[in-house]
Amino acid sequence: MRLRTQLGSFVGTIAAISLVAGCSGGGSQLPSAAPQGGNGQTTQSVTMRGPLNHTGTSLAARNTGANRKVQHLGSWFIPNHNPITSQVFVGDSTNSVVEIFDFKTRTQTGQIGGLNAPEGLTTDSAGNLYESDTGTNQILVFKSPYTGSPRAIADPSGYPVGNHVDGNGDLWVANICSTASGCAGGGAVLKYTGAKGTPTSLKNAPYRTYFVTTDANGNVWADGQNSSGSAVIGYWKAGAGSFKTVAISLVFPGSLQFDKAGNLLLVDQSGDPTTGGSIMNIYPPGSTTPSGSIILQTTGDDVISAALGTAQARIFAPLYLTGTSGIISYPAGAMVNTLTPTTIGNPDAVAVTPSTLP
């Protein structure tokens, strides 16, 4: 379990950054679009996992002199990219790059370099790419066609992973923990109105918060772990109030997303009851029982996130162990093809453009 084993290395290198407090909340009345249930339940208690070891090298240091020549190839982008309508972005946390693929041809058309552990990706309606640069505690925003230097958004909590831009253009960022506390809790969900400025923090986020998304009713959803290590999932109604847990069984939380029919697509990194592999469960509106499950990876439990394609007929899942990304039919769950980068690494994060919102 890759995220479980590497948090300790990260904690040893973190710098003190201002604390954004958070803790797990209790169950309460759910919005009409939410799966129905009470307090969050889990199938087992698991120990903490966290993204790859980060060097803490600043963005400025990585973007100068010899580093620029090696990591940026003269710019932020390998210049073999032609802007296209449908694209898939895959974050490789080992090589610290984001690979760009043509959706139709499945070929790699470009690569964004000079990053530091890209653990979360999302896009907005304008085609901008938002990258959680976990190693530098920032969100980097790249404008299409992704050839220029990014706009940096500071993350005061200090451990950004999952991110999401809603239909209003607001940016939501999940932080596993607060570096100011030595990652002893302090999970947070931050809201950047208009994807800029100083963020506000939602109340009572899970002790560890991994991923965040919104539904069609404006409810903000997140998953993570409570202080005892058990997985939790829940929401803030209309993005306000306190975090309310939902009774969905989950072994270890991965990314979450809603499709246009209101189904919740929830990655469970260790959820396959037979192999312990990674799966995506599909929860219909108003239900805490999945209507189906899609196997993402049977060997190991290293699929952290998956993204629904723009036409809602394909799932893209970075396969950490093989270095490729699976293209899986939705909702049937059949492996259709793969995306293979020019340089094999360890993919974690994924996003598509045009963006997919419920």
C-alpha positions in Angstrom: 0.0 0.0 0.0 2.1 2.8 -1.3 0.5 5.8 0.4 0.6 4.0 3.7 4.3 3.3 3.8 5.7 6.7 2.7 4.2 9.3 5.0 7.0 8.9 7.5 9.6 10.0 5.0 7.6 13.0 4.1 7.0 14.1 7.7 10.8 14.0 8.2 11.3 16.7 5.6 8.4 19.0 6.1 8.8 22.7 7.1 6.5 24.5 9.5 3.6 26.2 7.8 0.6 27.9 9.4 -1.9 25.5 10.8 -5.4 24.9 9.4 -7.2 22.8 11.9 -9.7 20.0 11.1 -11.2 16.9 12.7 -13.8 14.3 11.8 -17.4 15.1 12.3 -20.6 13.1 13.0 -23.5 12.0 11.0 -26.6 14.2 10.4 -29.4 14.8 8.0 -28.3 14.3 4.4 -29.1 16.4 1.3 -31.6 14.9 -1.2 -28.8 14.0 -3.6 -26.7 12.3 -1.0 -26.6 8.5 -0.4 -28.8 7.9 2.6 -27.2 6.7 5.8 -26.0 7.6 9.3 -22.6 7.8 10.8 -19.7 6.6 8.6 -18.9 2.9 8.8 -15.8 1.1 7.6 -14.8 -2.5 6.8 -11.6 -2.3 8.8 -9.2 0.1 10.4 -6.1 0.9 8.4 -2.9 2.7 9.2 -2.0 6.1 7.7 -0.7 6.3 4.1 0.6 9.5 2.4 2.0 10.5 -1.0 5.6 10.0 -2.0 8.5 11.3 -0.1 9.0 15.0 -1.0 12.3 16.8 -1.0 10.8 20.2 -0.1 12.8 21.8 -2.9 11.1 25.2 -3.7 9.5 25.9 -7.0 11.9 28.8 -7.6 15.0 26.6 -7.0 13.6 24.0 -9.4 13.0 26.6 -12.1 16.5 28.0 -12.4 19.8 27.3 -14.0 20.7 23.7 -14.7 17.5 22.5 -13.2 15.6 24.4 -16.0 17.7 22.7 -18.7 17.2 19.3 -17.3 13.6 19.4 -16.0 12.0 22.0 -18.2 13.8 21.3 -21.5 13.9 25.1 -22.1 10.4 25.8 -20.9 7.6 24.3 -18.8 6.6 22.1 -21.7 8.1 19.6 -24.0 7.3 21.3 -27.4 5.6 18.5 -29.3 2.0 19.4 -28.3 -0.8 20.6 -30.6 -3.9 21.9 -28.8 -6.8 19.4 -29.2 -10.3 19.3 -27.9 -10.3 16.2 -25.8 -7.2 15.5 -23.7 -6.2 13.3 -20.7 -3.7 14.6 -18.1 -1.8 12.0 -16.0 0.4 13.1 -13.0 3.6 11.0 -12.5 4.7 11.6 -8.9 8.0 9.7 -9.3 9.2 11.7 -12.4 7.3 14.8 -11.2 5.7 15.5 -14.6 2.2 15.7 -16.0 1.8 13.8 -19.3 -0.7 15.0 -21.9 -2.5 12.5 -24.1 -4.8 12.9 -27.1 -8.1 11.2 -26.1 -8.8 9.8 -29.6 -5.4 8.6 -30.7 -4.2 7.7 -27.1 -0.8 9.1 -28.0 1.2 11.3 -25.7 1.3 14.9 -27.2 3.2 16.7 -24.5 4.6 16.8 -21.0 4.7 19.5 -18.3 7.9 19.3 -16.3 9.5 21.0 -13.3 6.9 19.8 -10.8 7.3 18.4 -7.4 5.1 15.4 -6.7 1.9 16.1 -8.7 -0.6 14.2 -6.5 -3.9 15.9 -7.7 -5.2 17.1 -11.0 -8.4 18.8 -12.2 -9.6 21.1 -15.0 -12.1 23.8 -15.4 -14.6 24.8 -18.1 -12.0 27.0 -19.7 -9.6 24.1 -20.1 -7.2 25.3 -17.4 -5.2 22.6 -15.6 -4.9 22.7 -11.8 -2.0 20.6 -10.3 -1.5 19.9 -6.6 2.2 20.4 -6.4 2.3 18.5 -3.1 6.1 18.9 -2.6 6.0 22.7 -2.8 2.6 23.3 -1.0 1.1 25.0 -4.0 -1.6 24.6 -6.6 -0.1 25.4 -10.0 -2.6 26.6 -12.7 -1.6 26.0 -16.4 -3.6 27.7 -19.2 -4.2 25.9 -22.4 -2.2 25.1 -24.5 0.0 24.6 -21.4 3.1 26.0 -22.8 3.6 28.9 -20.4 4.7 29.3 -16.8 1.9 28.5 -14.3 0.1 30.7 -11.9 0.9 29.6 -8.3 -1.8 29.5 -5.6 -0.4 29.1 -2.1 -1.8 26.4 0.2 -1.5 27.5 3.8 -2.3 24.0 5.2 0.8 22.5 3.5 -0.2 19.1 2.2 -2.5 19.4 -0.9 -3.6 16.3 -2.7 -7.1 16.1 -4.2 -8.5 19.2 -5.9 -11.7 20.1 -7.8 -13.1 23.1 -9.6 -16.9 23.4 -9.4 -19.4 24.9 -11.9 -19.0 28.3 -10.3 -15.3 28.3 -10.9 -14.4 27.9 -7.2 -11.4 25.8 -6.4 -11.6 23.2 -3.6 -8.4 21.6 -2.3 -8.1 18.6 0.1 -5.1 18.6 2.5 -4.1 15.3 4.1 -2.8 17.1 7.2 -1.2 20.2 8.5 2.6 20.4 8.2 2.6 22.8 11.2 1.5 20.0 13.4 4.0 17.6 12.0 1.1 16.0 10.2 -0.4 14.9 13.5 -3.9 15.7 12.1 -5.1 18.9 10.8 -6.7 17.6 7.6 -8.5 20.4 5.7 -10.7 21.3 2.7 -9.9 24.8 1.5 -12.1 26.9 -0.8 -10.6 29.5 -3.1 -13.4 31.6 -4.5 -12.9 32.2 -8.2 -9.8 29.9 -7.9 -7.7 32.7 -6.4 -7.0 34.8 -3.3 -6.9 33.6 0.3 -8.8 30.4 1.0 -11.4 29.7 3.6 -11.4 26.4 5.5 -14.5 24.2 5.9 -15.4 23.1 9.4 -14.5 19.8 11.0 -12.8 18.2 8.0 -11.6 14.6 8.5 -8.5 14.1 10.6 -6.8 13.1 7.3 -8.5 14.5 4.2 -7.6 13.0 0.8 -10.0 14.0 -2.0 -12.8 16.5 -2.6 -15.6 17.0 -5.1 -19.0 18.6 -5.5 -22.4 17.3 -6.5 -25.1 18.9 -8.6 -26.7 20.5 -5.6 -23.6 22.3 -4.5 -22.8 19.9 -1.6 -19.1 19.5 -1.0 -17.9 15.9 -0.6 -14.6 14.6 0.9 -13.1 11.4 2.1 -10.2 10.5 4.4 -9.5 9.0 7.8 -10.6 9.7 11.3 -8.1 9.9 14.2 -8.3 6.1 14.8 -7.3 5.4 11.2 -10.7 4.3 10.0 -11.9 5.5 6.5 -14.7 8.1 6.4 -16.7 9.8 3.6 -19.2 12.7 4.0 -20.1 16.1 2.9 -20.8 19.7 3.8 -24.3 20.7 2.8 -24.1 23.5 0.3 -20.5 23.9 1.3 -21.3 25.2 4.8 -21.7 24.0 8.3 -19.9 20.9 9.7 -18.8 17.7 8.0 -21.5 15.0 8.0 -20.4 11.4 7.6 -22.2 8.9 5.4 -22.6 5.2 6.1 -20.6 3.9 3.1 -18.3 1.0 3.7 -14.8 1.9 2.6 -11.4 0.2 3.2 -9.1 3.0 2.1 -10.2 6.2 0.4 -9.4 7.2 -3.1 -10.8 9.9 -5.4 -14.5 10.6 -5.7 -16.7 12.1 -8.4 -20.3 12.4 -9.5 -21.6 11.5 -13.0 -24.4 13.4 -14.7 -27.0 10.9 -13.4 -26.0 11.7 -9.9 -24.2 8.5 -9.2 -21.2 8.7 -6.8 -18.1 7.1 -8.2 -15.8 6.3 -5.3 -12.3 4.7 -5.6 -11.4 2.3 -2.8 -7.7 1.7 -3.0 -8.0 -1.7 -1.2 -11.6 -2.5 -1.7 -11.6 -5.7 -3.8 -12.9 -8.3 -1.3 -11.0 -11.1 -3.0 -7.6 -9.6 -4.0 -7.4 -6.5 -1.9 -6.9 -4.6 -5.2 -8.3 -1.2 -6.2 -11.9 -0.8 -7.3 -14.4 1.9 -8.1 -17.8 1.5 -6.5 -20.9 3.2 -8.1 -23.5 4.5 -5.7 -26.9 5.6 -7.1 -28.5 8.7 -5.7 -30.0 8.1 -2.2 -28.1 4.8 -1.7 -25.2 3.6 0.4 -25.1 0.3 -1.4 -23.2 0.2 -4.7 -25.1 -0.8 -7.8 -21.9 -2.1 -9.3 -18.1 -2.1 -8.9 -15.4 -1.6 -11.5 -12.0 -3.4 -11.0 -9.2 -0.9 -11.6 -6.3 -3.1 -10.6 -6.2 -6.7 -9.2 -2.6 -6.9 -8.3 -1.7 -4.5 -5.4 -3.8 -1.6 -4.2 -2.1 1.3 -5.9 -4.8 3.0 -7.9 -5.3 6.3 -6.0 -7.6 8.2 -8.4 -9.7 7.8 -11.5 -11.5 10.2 -13.8 -14.7 9.9 -15.8 -14.2 10.9 -19.5 -16.1 13.9 -20.9 -18.6 11.7 -22.8 -19.1 9.6 -19.6 -18.4 6.4 -21.4 -14.8 5.8 -20.2 -12.9 5.8 -16.9 -9.2 6.7 -16.9 -7.2 5.1 -14.1 -3.5 5.6 -13.5 -1.9 2.2 -12.8 1.0 2.9 -10.5 2.6 -0.5 -10.7 2.7 -0.7 -14.5 3.4 3.0 -15.2 0.5 3.1 -17.7 -3.1 4.3 -17.4 -6.1 2.0 -18.0 -9.0 3.1 -20.2 -12.1 1.3 -18.9 -15.6 1.3 -20.3 -18.2 2.9 -18.1 -20.4 1.6 -16.5 -19.6 -1.9 -17.9 -16.1 -1.9 -16.4 -14.2 -3.6 -19.3 -10.6 -2.7 -19.9 -10.6 -1.1 -23.4 -7.1 0.1 -23.9 -4.2 1.9 -22.1 -2.3 5.1 -22.2 1.5 4.5 -22.3 3.8 7.5 -21.7 7.1 7.9 -23.4 8.9 7.6 -20.1 7.5 5.0 -17.7 7.1 6.2 -14.1 4.5 5.9 -11.4 1.3 7.7 -12.3 -1.1 8.8 -9.5 -3.3 11.7 -10.6 -5.6 12.1 -13.6 -7.9 14.7 -15.2 -9.7 15.2 -18.5 -10.7 18.2 -20.6 -13.3 19.3 -21.4 -14.1 19.0 -17.7 -16.8 16.7 -16.4 -19.3 18.0 -13.9 -22.5 16.5 -12.6 
